């Protein structure tokens, strides 16, 4: 399927450096003797584990697999039909170890296949415009514009935005992850949990509308950081002027260019 590359997700697209990495939290080193004693005391005796599920469990396992397969198919079908999208978003970044939280609010507009415009309104004004080749990030308060390539910017974000900027590309996202649907529809939503088949560890939870499988909420957990993004006032496949996806640095703004 076509590659398109926030729900979903989603969308702290250009967070300050402080929000990209959680502050380090020092942990007290365990004395060598205590560590050794703990290693001995917690060692479990070898136990043979059956690798074949009991026959009674097979129907439940098969039902769960079928539920996940059906959910992915419905998500991909919705994604293939998406041409444009407008929405307000809220996003909360929770650095659990450090006990810090950051909230972002704004609007997003997307046009297939690669045009994306995100405007932050809180905590500070910021504009992000990209065609998935180059990306412009403008901060009016600093009178500063950053221009870099989409690929280079994505690399600086590690896995923190996996699944959040993937409109039109959920088929690829599904192919790279293991999928599970823990339960059926609840409160009008279907919960899809994605974990990577290989590479860095994370858990991406998408909450999809049971009506059309649109991702209304995304929760991404990476190490001790949890990023939760919610969409509201959603308009799908409406008219959007292509001009809003063009950007020229304002007069007097400092322009910083980074290609790698």
C-alpha positions as CSV (number, residue, x, y, z in Angstrom):
1,X,0.0,0.0,0.0
2,X,1.0,3.6,-0.5
3,X,3.4,5.2,2.0
4,X,2.1,8.5,3.4
5,X,4.2,9.5,6.1
6,X,-1.2,12.2,14.8
7,X,-3.6,10.1,15.9
8,X,-2.7,9.3,15.7
9,X,-2.0,10.6,17.0
10,X,-1.4,12.9,17.5
11,X,1.2,15.5,18.3
12,X,4.1,17.1,19.9
13,X,5.8,17.3,16.5
14,X,8.6,19.6,17.5
15,X,8.9,19.6,21.3
16,X,11.6,21.6,23.0
17,X,14.7,19.5,23.7
18,X,13.6,19.1,27.3
19,X,10.5,17.3,26.2
20,X,12.2,15.0,23.9
21,X,14.2,13.2,26.6
22,X,13.1,12.7,30.1
23,X,15.4,14.1,32.8
24,X,17.8,11.6,34.1
25,X,16.9,10.1,37.5
26,X,19.8,8.7,39.5
27,X,19.3,5.4,41.2
28,X,21.3,4.4,44.3
29,X,23.8,1.7,43.5
30,X,23.2,-1.6,45.4
31,X,26.1,-2.8,47.4
32,X,27.9,-5.7,45.8
33,X,27.2,-8.1,48.7
34,X,23.5,-7.3,48.8
35,X,23.2,-7.6,45.0
36,X,24.9,-11.0,45.1
37,X,22.6,-12.1,47.9
38,X,19.6,-10.9,46.0
39,X,20.7,-12.7,42.9
40,X,20.9,-16.0,44.9
41,X,17.7,-15.6,46.8
42,X,15.6,-14.7,43.8
43,X,16.9,-17.4,41.5
44,X,14.0,-19.6,40.6
45,X,14.4,-23.4,40.2
46,X,14.1,-24.7,36.6
47,X,10.6,-25.5,35.7
48,X,9.5,-27.3,32.5
49,X,7.1,-25.1,30.5
50,X,4.6,-26.6,28.1
51,X,4.9,-24.9,24.7
52,X,1.5,-26.1,23.4
53,X,-1.6,-24.3,24.6
54,X,-4.3,-26.6,26.2
55,X,-7.0,-27.5,23.8
56,X,-9.5,-25.6,25.9
57,X,-7.6,-22.3,25.4
58,X,-7.3,-22.6,21.6
59,X,-10.8,-21.2,20.8
60,X,-10.0,-18.1,22.9
61,X,-6.6,-17.7,21.3
62,X,-8.1,-18.0,17.8
63,X,-10.8,-15.5,18.6
64,X,-8.3,-13.0,19.8
65,X,-6.2,-13.4,16.7
66,X,-9.2,-13.1,14.4
67,X,-10.3,-9.9,16.3
68,X,-6.9,-8.3,15.8
69,X,-6.8,-9.3,12.1
70,X,-10.3,-7.8,11.6
71,X,-9.4,-4.6,13.4
72,X,-6.2,-4.0,11.4
73,X,-8.2,-4.6,8.1
74,X,-10.8,-2.0,9.1
75,X,-8.1,0.5,10.2
76,X,-6.3,0.1,6.9
77,X,-9.5,0.4,4.9
78,X,-10.4,3.7,6.7
79,X,-6.8,5.0,6.2
80,X,-6.9,4.2,2.5
81,X,-10.1,6.4,2.1
82,X,-8.6,9.4,4.0
83,X,-7.8,12.3,1.7
84,X,-7.8,15.3,4.1
85,X,-8.1,15.8,7.8
86,X,-8.7,18.8,10.1
87,X,-8.7,18.4,13.9
88,X,-7.9,20.0,17.2
89,X,-5.5,18.0,19.3
90,X,-4.3,17.8,22.9
91,X,-1.2,16.0,24.0
92,X,0.2,15.1,27.3
93,X,3.8,14.0,27.8
94,X,4.3,12.2,31.2
95,X,7.9,11.7,32.3
96,X,7.1,9.1,35.0
97,X,10.5,8.7,36.5
98,X,11.1,12.5,36.8
99,X,7.6,13.2,37.9
100,X,7.1,15.8,35.2
101,X,4.3,16.5,32.8
102,X,4.0,18.7,29.7
103,X,0.8,19.5,27.8
104,X,0.5,20.8,24.3
105,X,-2.6,22.0,22.4
106,X,-3.2,23.0,18.8
107,X,-4.6,22.2,15.5
108,X,-3.6,20.0,12.6
109,X,-4.4,19.9,8.9
110,X,-3.4,17.0,6.6
111,X,-3.7,16.5,2.8
112,X,-2.8,13.2,1.1
113,X,-0.3,12.1,0.5
114,X,2.4,14.1,2.3
115,X,1.2,17.6,3.4
116,X,1.0,18.3,7.1
117,X,0.5,21.6,9.0
118,X,0.5,21.7,12.8
119,X,-0.1,24.8,14.8
120,X,0.6,24.8,18.6
121,X,-1.5,27.3,20.6
122,X,-0.4,26.2,24.1
123,X,2.0,26.4,25.9
124,X,3.6,28.6,23.2
125,X,2.8,29.4,19.6
126,X,4.7,27.3,17.1
127,X,4.1,26.3,13.5
128,X,5.2,23.1,11.8
129,X,4.8,22.7,8.0
130,X,6.1,19.7,6.0
131,X,5.7,17.8,2.8
132,X,7.5,14.9,4.3
133,X,10.7,15.9,2.4
134,X,11.6,19.1,4.2
135,X,10.2,20.4,7.5
136,X,9.9,24.0,8.7
137,X,9.5,24.8,12.4
138,X,8.7,28.4,13.3
139,X,8.7,29.9,16.8
140,X,7.3,33.4,16.7
141,X,8.5,34.3,20.3
142,X,12.1,33.5,19.3
143,X,11.8,35.0,15.8
144,X,13.5,31.8,14.7
145,X,12.9,29.3,11.9
146,X,14.4,25.9,11.7
147,X,14.6,24.0,8.4
148,X,15.7,20.4,8.1
149,X,14.8,17.3,6.2
150,X,11.9,15.2,7.4
151,X,14.1,12.0,7.7
152,X,16.7,13.8,9.8
153,X,14.1,15.3,12.1
154,X,12.4,11.9,12.6
155,X,15.7,10.4,13.5
156,X,16.1,12.9,16.4
157,X,12.8,11.8,17.8
158,X,13.8,8.2,18.3
159,X,10.6,6.1,18.6
160,X,8.7,8.9,20.3
161,X,6.4,9.6,17.5
162,X,5.9,6.2,16.0
163,X,2.2,5.9,14.9
164,X,1.5,9.5,15.6
165,X,2.5,11.0,12.3
166,X,1.4,8.0,10.2
167,X,-1.8,9.1,8.4
168,X,-2.1,7.1,5.2
169,X,0.6,4.7,6.3
170,X,-1.1,2.5,8.9
171,X,-0.6,-0.5,6.6
172,X,3.2,-0.2,7.0
173,X,2.8,0.5,10.7
174,X,0.8,-2.8,11.1
175,X,3.3,-4.7,9.1
176,X,6.2,-3.7,11.4
177,X,4.3,-4.5,14.7
178,X,2.6,-7.3,16.5
179,X,-1.1,-6.4,17.0
180,X,-3.5,-7.3,19.8
181,X,-7.0,-6.4,20.6
182,X,-7.4,-7.2,24.3
183,X,-11.2,-7.0,24.3
184,X,-14.1,-6.3,22.0
185,X,-15.9,-2.9,21.6
186,X,-16.3,-0.9,24.8
187,X,-17.9,2.5,25.2
188,X,-17.9,2.9,21.4
189,X,-14.2,2.3,21.1
190,X,-12.0,-0.6,20.0
191,X,-8.5,-0.8,21.5
192,X,-5.6,-1.8,19.3
193,X,-2.2,-2.4,20.9
194,X,0.9,-2.5,18.7
195,X,4.4,-3.6,19.8
196,X,7.5,-3.8,17.5
197,X,8.5,-7.1,15.9
198,X,12.2,-5.9,16.3
199,X,14.3,-2.9,17.3
200,X,13.5,-0.5,20.1
201,X,10.9,-1.4,22.6
202,X,7.6,0.6,22.9
203,X,3.9,0.1,23.1
204,X,1.5,2.0,21.0
205,X,-2.2,1.9,22.0
206,X,-4.7,3.2,19.5
207,X,-8.3,3.7,20.5
208,X,-10.5,3.5,17.4
209,X,-14.0,4.6,16.8
210,X,-16.2,1.4,16.6
211,X,-18.2,3.2,13.9
212,X,-15.5,3.7,11.3
213,X,-12.2,2.8,13.0
214,X,-10.9,6.3,13.1
215,X,-8.1,6.7,15.7
216,X,-9.4,9.2,18.2
217,X,-6.7,8.6,20.7
218,X,-3.1,7.3,20.8
219,X,-1.0,6.4,23.8
220,X,2.7,5.8,23.2
221,X,4.8,4.3,26.0
222,X,8.6,4.4,25.6
223,X,10.6,3.4,28.6
224,X,9.2,5.6,31.4
225,X,7.7,8.2,29.1
226,X,4.0,8.1,28.1
227,X,2.7,10.4,25.3
228,X,-1.1,10.6,25.1
229,X,-2.7,12.4,22.1
230,X,-6.5,13.0,21.6
231,X,-8.2,14.4,18.6
232,X,-11.5,16.4,18.6
233,X,-13.6,18.5,16.3
234,X,-12.5,16.2,13.5
235,X,-13.4,16.9,9.9
236,X,-12.5,14.2,7.4
237,X,-12.2,14.6,3.6
238,X,-13.2,18.2,3.5
239,X,-11.8,20.9,1.3
240,X,-8.4,22.3,2.3
241,X,-6.5,24.9,0.4
242,X,-3.1,23.6,-0.7
243,X,-1.6,27.1,-0.1
244,X,-1.6,26.6,3.7
245,X,1.1,23.9,3.3
246,X,3.6,26.4,1.9
247,X,5.9,28.3,4.2
248,X,8.2,31.3,3.7
249,X,10.2,32.6,6.7
250,X,8.8,35.9,8.1
251,X,10.9,39.0,7.5
252,X,13.5,39.5,10.2
253,X,13.3,35.8,11.4
254,X,16.6,34.0,11.9
255,X,16.7,30.8,9.7
256,X,18.7,27.8,10.8
257,X,19.2,25.0,8.3
258,X,20.2,21.5,9.2
259,X,20.4,18.8,6.5
260,X,21.7,15.8,8.5
